[in-house]
Amino acid sequence: MNTTDLRMTLEQVRPPAIDPGVHMGFLETKLRDRLAHPHATMGWRHHRWAWVAILVVIVTGLGFAAAPFVSRITRTVGWNETGNSFIALEQVAPEYRSELADQWERGEGALVKKVEGKVTKYRVKFTFADGTSTEVWTYGPPDPVQRRELKRLIATGSGEVAGTLRNEQSGLVSYLNRYTLSNSEVVTMIDQFPPMSGGDREAAKKAIDSQIMDGSGAAVGELNGMLVVEYQLPNGQPFTTMSLTPPAKLTPEREQEIHAMQSAGEGRLIQRVLTAEGWAFSVEYKLSDGTVFQIGCDRPPMPDAEWTSVSKELVVKLGAEEYIEETITGTDGQPVAVLTVELSNGMTFQIPEQMRTLVLDGYWGQ
């Protein structure tokens, strides 16, 4: 694989999870699990939220090369959105959750009461096959016909802003969006965006993307160890999201400094990601001007000479089948068959079993 093919492969994938491609599985930067919703209330986590992942990926050709290609750094913005489920199945015991989901979809719950507060809530009673009855809170009407109408209104942006909320501790801004059904029933929901159509939402994302890439935006708070950064929607309204690092523009000078730090083995290891698709090391670099970047790398912080020695020994042992075959739990929570290699410096390196041939071919093919 030459540098042109590699560059095209990486530019075609869409984050927040970077598809490893043929030889680049170890560059996967998986941040989705670290951008989970704060779960401040049961209602918040079941509405439509869009969290932004800022991915900075360092590309070094094939990372195991004894003399790697000249590297470049790319910065990519990824969006992770979840749809409206309107109901939290966790309100009932695990053995009832599947039945609850089915009854909810069929509209078999009985409305007990509707509560109008900052958001609209419904108290709904369900009776299961064994005779057990329970009441749960939902954030959409129990009638599936009304829910479908509500979803259409949300999708087309046919609502109005009833108010905004800013969390005093974190600085997160959310919108209270009001939708009126054909029977005149009013439903108020919480969202990270004001009401807008799908096309307007995509335009808003692009506007935010540009601000992120330019390093604009302002840190307004912190939540769960992550920064809350505020940007501006095209109409001037605020938009907040969580970020691992403060807003900063990736300039050629900063890129050069990051390369120098990586070659010298500097940087702080944040996390190792390992899945059946590949591995990556998330490394934090604090530059001389105070800016901070987190880079997805194929190696932990170590000098070039040491990594050349380590990677060569690793490939030799993989080729000679000097490894332990085992199954572990990957960072995505799924089982991963790995080849565990013990290196002479005491370091242990694990390669997903399905990548053994690709790693060997990629190394010796350069």
Salt bridges, closest charged atoms under 4 A:
GLU11 OE2 - ARG72 NH2 3.97
GLU81 OE1 - ARG201 NH1 3.09
GLU81 OE2 - LYS205 NZ 2.35
GLU108 OE2 - ARG106 NE 2.56
GLU116 OE2 - LYS114 NZ 3.21
GLU135 OE1 - ARG123 NE 3.26
GLU160 OE2 - ARG178 NH1 3.29
GLU185 OE2 - LYS114 NZ 3.14
ASP191 OD2 - ARG201 NH2 3.71
GLU202 OE2 - LYS205 NZ 3.18
ASP214 OD1 - LYS249 NZ 3.79
GLU230 OE1 - ARG166 NH2 2.79
GLU255 OE2 - HIS259 NE2 3.55
GLU284 OE2 - ARG268 NH2 3.15
ASP289 OD2 - ARG254 NE 2.86
ASP304 OD1 - ARG299 NH2 2.63
GLU313 OE2 - LYS317 NZ 3.30
